Amino acid sequence: MITVMTSRYGLQKHISSVIRSYGTEGDHKETYRKGITALIVKPLLPAYGGYTVARDDKIILVKGAIPGEVVEVTVQEKKRDYTLAAVSQVVEPSEYRVEPKCPVFGVCGGCHLQYVSYERQLSMKEEVLVDSLCPAGRY
């Protein structure tokens, strides 16, 4: 059981192991640490720019995850319709996760998917392209 203190919306709350159990692919655990929200999510779809899409009450765009793996993320920014988050720890790695070949990966910003095997990179990019070309709801 996790016990932490948080300041959310200016209120101090004592939260012990906040768990939301939805029967969907977006199952996750949520804990709060000093105003920083940490979520455990399972992203399902690739998105442009190295993000993957997980779902909760709203869309969570996760930087550094591969669709299908379980990751712990740190929320970087909350918007009205979506949340931006970055992977802080990989809980259940994907079979496609590899060690990035570039020594400055993550610093320069030139490559978004070096932590993904090349074959999976191609299929993720194809999914993003097809999704952007197809009107919503038509496949």
Backbone as numpy.savetxt, mean C-alpha at the origin, in Angstrom:
# Nx Ny Nz CAx CAy CAz Cx Cy Cz
-1.17 -8.32 21.87 -2.02 -7.14 21.87 -1.13 -5.90 21.87
-1.44 -4.94 21.03 -0.67 -3.72 20.90 -1.36 -2.62 21.69
-0.61 -1.92 22.51 -1.17 -0.80 23.25 -0.34 0.43 22.93
-0.98 1.46 22.41 -0.27 2.67 21.99 -1.09 3.89 22.34
-0.45 5.06 22.34 -1.12 6.34 22.54 -1.15 7.06 21.19
-2.16 7.85 20.99 -2.27 8.57 19.73 -2.90 9.93 19.93
-2.64 10.77 18.97 -3.31 12.06 18.92 -3.97 12.14 17.56
-5.24 11.92 17.51 -5.97 11.94 16.25 -7.08 12.97 16.38
-7.09 13.93 15.47 -8.03 15.04 15.49 -7.93 15.81 16.80
-6.71 15.89 17.36 -6.50 16.68 18.56 -6.90 16.00 19.85
-7.36 14.77 19.82 -7.80 14.06 21.01 -6.79 12.98 21.36
-6.53 12.79 22.63 -5.69 11.70 23.07 -6.57 10.47 23.28
-6.21 9.36 22.68 -6.98 8.14 22.81 -6.04 7.01 23.19
-6.53 6.09 23.96 -5.79 4.89 24.30 -6.41 3.76 23.50
-5.65 3.21 22.58 -6.19 2.19 21.68 -5.39 0.91 21.88
-6.05 -0.17 22.09 -5.34 -1.45 22.17 -5.84 -2.35 21.06
-4.97 -2.57 20.12 -5.21 -3.48 19.01 -6.52 -3.21 18.29
-6.52 -2.17 17.47 -7.70 -1.86 16.67 -7.66 -2.75 15.43
-8.67 -3.57 15.28 -8.71 -4.49 14.14 -10.05 -4.35 13.45
-10.01 -4.09 12.17 -11.23 -4.06 11.37 -11.29 -5.35 10.58
-12.35 -6.06 10.69 -12.48 -7.32 9.96 -13.59 -7.19 8.93
-13.22 -6.89 7.74 -14.15 -6.87 6.63 -13.97 -8.20 5.91
-15.00 -8.70 5.29 -14.88 -9.96 4.56 -14.39 -9.76 3.15
-13.58 -8.75 2.90 -13.13 -8.44 1.55 -11.63 -8.58 1.44
-11.11 -8.31 0.26 -9.67 -8.40 0.02 -8.92 -7.32 0.79
-9.58 -6.28 1.22 -8.94 -5.17 1.90 -8.79 -5.35 3.39
-8.83 -6.59 3.88 -8.67 -6.83 5.31 -7.37 -6.21 5.79
-7.41 -5.57 6.94 -6.19 -4.99 7.48 -6.33 -4.77 8.97
-5.20 -4.58 9.63 -5.17 -4.19 11.02 -4.71 -2.74 11.05
-5.20 -1.99 11.99 -4.85 -0.57 12.06 -4.40 -0.24 13.47
-3.25 0.38 13.60 -2.77 0.84 14.90 -2.32 2.28 14.75
-2.24 2.98 15.84 -1.85 4.38 15.81 -0.65 4.59 16.71
0.37 5.32 16.21 1.54 5.63 16.99 1.86 7.11 16.85
1.68 7.85 17.91 2.04 9.26 17.95 1.58 10.01 16.71
0.34 9.83 16.33 -0.21 10.55 15.19 0.08 9.93 13.84
0.90 8.88 13.80 1.22 8.20 12.55 0.36 6.96 12.47
-0.34 6.80 11.39 -1.21 5.64 11.23 -0.44 4.54 10.50
-0.45 3.34 11.05 0.16 2.18 10.42 -0.95 1.20 10.09
-0.98 0.72 8.86 -2.00 -0.24 8.42 -1.32 -1.49 7.90
-1.98 -2.61 8.03 -1.54 -3.83 7.36 -2.57 -4.09 6.27
-2.11 -4.05 5.02 -3.02 -4.15 3.88 -2.52 -5.19 2.88
-3.42 -5.57 1.98 -3.09 -6.47 0.88 -3.54 -5.80 -0.41
-2.63 -5.06 -1.07 -3.00 -4.41 -2.33 -3.34 -5.43 -3.41
-4.28 -5.04 -4.28 -4.75 -5.97 -5.29 -4.46 -5.56 -6.72
-4.35 -4.27 -6.98 -4.18 -3.79 -8.35 -2.97 -2.88 -8.47
-2.24 -2.96 -9.58 -1.17 -1.99 -9.80 -1.75 -0.66 -10.28
-1.04 0.42 -9.99 -1.45 1.75 -10.45 -0.21 2.46 -10.99
-0.41 3.56 -11.67 0.68 4.31 -12.28 1.64 4.84 -11.23
2.93 4.91 -11.56 3.93 5.54 -10.71 4.47 4.66 -9.60
4.31 3.33 -9.73 4.84 2.43 -8.71 3.91 2.21 -7.54
2.69 2.71 -7.63 1.70 2.50 -6.56 0.91 1.23 -6.82
0.32 0.69 -5.75 -0.67 -0.36 -5.87 -1.90 0.10 -5.11
-3.04 -0.49 -5.44 -4.30 -0.05 -4.88 -4.81 -1.07 -3.86
-5.05 -0.58 -2.64 -5.72 -1.37 -1.60 -7.00 -0.62 -1.28
-7.96 -1.31 -0.71 -9.23 -0.66 -0.40 -9.59 -0.81 1.07
-10.18 0.25 1.59 -10.71 0.29 2.95 -12.01 1.07 2.80
-12.27 2.00 3.69 -13.42 2.89 3.51 -13.24 3.71 2.24
-11.98 3.97 1.90 -11.64 4.64 0.66 -10.41 3.96 0.07
-9.94 4.45 -1.05 -8.80 3.85 -1.73 -7.51 4.22 -1.01
-6.60 3.25 -0.90 -5.27 3.49 -0.34 -4.27 3.21 -1.45
-3.51 4.23 -1.85 -2.46 4.07 -2.85 -1.17 3.78 -2.10
-0.62 2.58 -2.32 0.54 2.12 -1.57 1.77 2.14 -2.45
2.81 2.85 -2.01 4.08 2.93 -2.73 5.00 1.83 -2.22
5.50 0.97 -3.13 6.48 -0.04 -2.76 5.91 -1.42 -2.50
4.67 -1.68 -2.89 4.06 -2.99 -2.68 3.79 -3.66 -4.02
3.69 -4.98 -3.99 3.34 -5.76 -5.16 1.94 -6.31 -4.93
1.06 -6.27 -5.93 -0.29 -6.81 -5.74 -0.24 -8.25 -5.23
-1.03 -8.50 -4.19 -1.12 -9.84 -3.63 -0.30 -10.07 -2.38
0.70 -9.23 -2.10 1.48 -9.43 -0.88 0.89 -8.63 0.27
1.16 -9.06 1.49 0.67 -8.37 2.68 1.80 -7.50 3.20
1.49 -6.20 3.38 2.51 -5.25 3.81 1.99 -4.36 4.94
2.91 -3.87 5.75 2.58 -2.84 6.72 2.97 -1.52 6.09
2.06 -0.57 6.12 2.32 0.73 5.49 2.18 1.85 6.51
2.85 2.94 6.22 2.72 4.14 7.01 1.99 5.17 6.16
0.93 5.73 6.70 0.14 6.72 5.98 0.95 8.01 5.89
1.11 8.50 4.66 1.85 9.73 4.44 0.93 10.94 4.30
-0.23 10.70 3.69 -1.15 11.81 3.45 -2.56 11.28 3.29
-3.51 11.93 3.95 -4.92 11.55 3.80 -5.63 12.64 3.02
-6.29 12.22 1.96 -7.11 13.12 1.16 -8.57 12.78 1.40
-9.45 13.56 0.79 -10.88 13.32 0.98 -11.31 11.96 0.43
-10.81 11.59 -0.75 -11.26 10.37 -1.42 -10.25 9.22 -1.37
-9.01 9.50 -1.00 -7.99 8.45 -1.00 -6.91 8.76 0.02
-6.07 7.77 0.27 -4.96 7.90 1.21 -3.68 7.47 0.51
-2.59 8.22 0.71 -1.27 7.85 0.20 -0.48 7.21 1.32
0.15 6.07 1.02 0.91 5.35 2.05 2.16 4.75 1.41
3.15 4.44 2.25 4.39 3.81 1.79 4.64 2.57 2.64
5.23 1.57 2.02 5.52 0.32 2.72 6.60 0.57 3.77
6.32 0.14 5.00 7.33 0.21 6.05 7.90 -1.17 6.35
7.11 -2.22 6.07 7.58 -3.58 6.30 6.75 -4.54 5.46
7.41 -5.53 4.87 6.71 -6.57 4.11 6.41 -7.71 5.06
5.13 -8.01 5.25 4.70 -9.07 6.17 4.75 -10.43 5.47
4.11 -10.54 4.32 4.13 -11.76 3.50 4.60 -11.37 2.10
5.88 -11.59 1.79 6.40 -11.15 0.49 5.82 -11.94 -0.68
5.76 -11.27 -1.80 5.31 -11.89 -3.04 6.45 -12.72 -3.61
6.09 -13.71 -4.40 7.11 -14.50 -5.09 7.85 -13.66 -6.13
7.29 -12.50 -6.48 7.90 -11.64 -7.48 8.83 -10.58 -6.89
8.96 -10.50 -5.59 9.81 -9.50 -4.95 11.27 -9.91 -5.10
12.09 -8.97 -5.59 13.53 -9.18 -5.77 14.29 -8.01 -5.15
15.57 -8.21 -4.97 16.43 -7.14 -4.46 16.71 -6.15 -5.60
16.50 -4.83 -5.40 16.77 -3.86 -6.45 18.25 -3.88 -6.86
18.51 -3.81 -8.18 19.87 -3.88 -8.69 20.61 -2.55 -8.58
19.89 -1.46 -8.59 20.50 -0.13 -8.56 20.84 0.28 -7.12
22.06 0.76 -6.87 22.43 1.15 -5.51 21.71 2.40 -5.01
21.16 3.21 -5.91 20.46 4.43 -5.49 18.95 4.32 -5.69
18.45 3.08 -5.78 17.01 2.88 -5.92 16.30 3.48 -4.71
15.24 4.22 -4.96 14.49 4.85 -3.87 14.97 6.24 -3.54
16.16 6.59 -4.00 16.71 7.92 -3.72 16.50 8.85 -4.92
16.87 8.36 -6.12 16.81 9.23 -7.30 15.40 9.34 -7.88
14.58 8.33 -7.73 13.21 8.39 -8.23 13.05 8.03 -9.69
14.10 7.56 -10.34 14.03 7.23 -11.76 13.32 5.92 -12.05
13.41 4.97 -11.16 12.81 3.64 -11.36 11.79 3.38 -10.26
10.61 2.97 -10.64 9.56 2.76 -9.66 9.40 1.31 -9.23
9.81 0.37 -10.07 9.48 -1.03 -9.81 10.68 -1.97 -9.77
11.84 -1.51 -9.35 13.01 -2.38 -9.35 12.92 -3.50 -8.31
12.04 -3.40 -7.36 11.87 -4.44 -6.35 10.98 -5.58 -6.85
10.50 -5.47 -8.11 9.62 -6.46 -8.73 10.40 -7.16 -9.84
10.21 -8.49 -9.99 10.88 -9.21 -11.06 10.47 -8.61 -12.41
11.35 -8.74 -13.39 11.12 -8.09 -14.68 9.83 -8.57 -15.34
9.55 -9.87 -15.29 8.34 -10.41 -15.92 7.09 -9.81 -15.27
7.11 -9.70 -13.94 5.94 -9.12 -13.24 5.84 -7.63 -13.50
6.99 -6.94 -13.65 6.96 -5.52 -14.00 6.19 -5.31 -15.30
6.51 -6.15 -16.29 5.83 -6.02 -17.59 4.33 -6.25 -17.47
3.94 -7.27 -16.71 2.50 -7.54 -16.59 1.80 -6.43 -15.79
2.47 -5.87 -14.78 1.88 -4.76 -14.03 1.71 -3.53 -14.91
2.71 -3.23 -15.72 2.63 -2.07 -16.62 1.53 -2.29 -17.66
1.40 -3.53 -18.13 0.33 -3.83 -19.09 -1.04 -3.64 -18.45
-1.21 -4.10 -17.20 -2.48 -3.92 -16.49 -2.83 -2.44 -16.35
-1.83 -1.62 -16.01 -2.06 -0.18 -15.86 -2.46 0.43 -17.20
-1.78 0.05 -18.27 -2.09 0.58 -19.61 -3.49 0.18 -20.05
-3.84 -1.09 -19.92 -5.16 -1.56 -20.33 -6.24 -0.85 -19.51
-6.00 -0.70 -18.21 -6.97 -0.03 -17.35 -7.17 1.43 -17.75
-6.09 2.09 -18.18 -6.22 3.50 -18.57 -6.89 3.67 -19.93
-6.79 2.66 -20.80 -7.39 2.75 -22.12 -8.85 2.30 -22.16
-9.24 1.44 -21.24 -10.62 0.95 -21.19 -11.47 1.87 -20.36
-12.62 2.28 -20.86 -13.53 3.06 -20.05 -13.99 2.25 -18.84
-14.26 2.90 -17.76 -14.66 2.22 -16.53 -15.88 1.35 -16.77
-15.80 0.11 -16.32 -16.95 -0.79 -16.43 -17.02 -1.57 -17.72
-16.14 -1.33 -18.67 -16.18 -2.05 -19.95 -14.90 -2.87 -20.11
-15.06 -4.19 -20.19 -13.90 -5.06 -20.41 -14.20 -6.11 -21.41
